[in-house]
């Protein structure tokens, strides 16, 4: 019984030490991924609060992101999945994004 418990703990620690998701073929650096997530947050806020601006300028959020960063939907989703698998790092990315959004909001007041 002790062996099973030790093996479970050992494999549990080993499994948590590495990202379980393989890096995508086109791996975006963390800063670029953070910038993409920041832009997505801005576009989602604009879609909710001022949809007329996006419509008037014919901006489709997904297309805008893909064009700006020269990626496709598969690249985005693979990278998002890869970074999200590292929960603590992904959490810190989102904290930095939130701080940027708050800073941006405070400069507009």
C-alpha positions in Angstrom: 0.0 0.0 0.0 2.9 2.4 0.9 4.5 1.8 -2.5 1.3 2.8 -4.3 1.0 6.0 -2.3 4.7 6.8 -2.9 4.4 6.1 -6.6 1.2 8.2 -6.9 2.9 11.1 -5.2 6.1 10.7 -7.2 4.2 10.6 -10.6 2.0 13.4 -9.5 4.9 15.6 -8.8 6.7 14.6 -11.9 3.6 15.2 -14.0 3.2 18.7 -12.5 6.7 19.7 -13.2 6.4 20.0 -17.0 3.8 21.5 -19.3 1.6 18.6 -20.3 0.9 20.3 -23.6 3.5 20.0 -26.3 4.7 23.4 -27.7 3.0 24.3 -30.9 4.8 24.3 -34.2 4.7 28.1 -34.3 5.3 29.0 -30.7 4.7 32.6 -29.9 6.8 34.2 -27.2 5.1 35.0 -24.0 5.2 38.8 -24.6 3.4 38.4 -27.9 0.8 36.1 -26.4 0.2 38.6 -23.6 -0.2 41.4 -26.1 -2.7 39.3 -28.1 -4.7 38.6 -24.9 -4.6 42.3 -24.0 -5.9 43.3 -27.5 -8.6 40.7 -27.2 -9.7 42.1 -23.9 -9.8 45.6 -25.4 -11.8 44.4 -28.4 -14.3 42.5 -26.2 -14.8 45.6 -24.1 -15.4 47.7 -27.2 -17.8 45.1 -28.6 -19.9 45.4 -25.4 -19.6 49.1 -24.7 -19.3 50.7 -28.1 -20.3 48.2 -30.8 -21.1 51.0 -33.2 -17.4 51.9 -33.4 -16.4 48.4 -34.5 -19.3 48.2 -36.9 -18.6 51.7 -38.4 -14.9 50.8 -39.0 -15.8 47.2 -40.1 -13.6 45.7 -37.5 -14.1 42.0 -36.8 -12.2 41.2 -33.6 -10.8 37.8 -34.6 -9.7 38.9 -38.1 -8.1 42.0 -36.6 -6.0 39.9 -34.2 -5.0 37.4 -36.8 -4.0 40.1 -39.3 -2.1 42.3 -36.7 -0.1 39.4 -35.4 0.2 37.5 -38.7 -1.2 34.3 -37.2 -4.2 32.1 -38.0 -6.8 30.7 -35.7 -5.0 27.4 -35.2 -1.8 29.1 -34.2 -3.7 31.2 -31.7 -5.6 28.3 -30.2 -2.6 26.1 -29.9 -0.5 28.8 -28.2 -3.4 29.7 -25.9 -3.8 26.1 -24.9 0.0 25.7 -24.4 0.3 28.8 -22.2 -3.0 28.0 -20.3 -1.5 24.6 -19.4 1.0 26.4 -17.2 -1.6 27.6 -14.8 0.5 29.8 -12.5 2.3 31.5 -15.4 -1.0 32.0 -17.2 -2.5 33.5 -14.1 0.5 36.0 -13.8 0.0 36.9 -17.5 -3.6 37.7 -16.8 -2.6 39.8 -13.8 -0.2 41.8 -15.9 -3.0 42.3 -18.6 -5.4 43.4 -15.9 -2.8 45.9 -14.6 -2.3 47.2 -18.2 -6.1 47.6 -18.6 -6.4 49.5 -15.3 -3.5 51.7 -16.2 -5.0 52.4 -19.6 -8.4 53.2 -18.0 -6.8 55.6 -15.5 -5.0 57.5 -18.2 -8.3 58.0 -20.1 -10.0 59.7 -17.1 
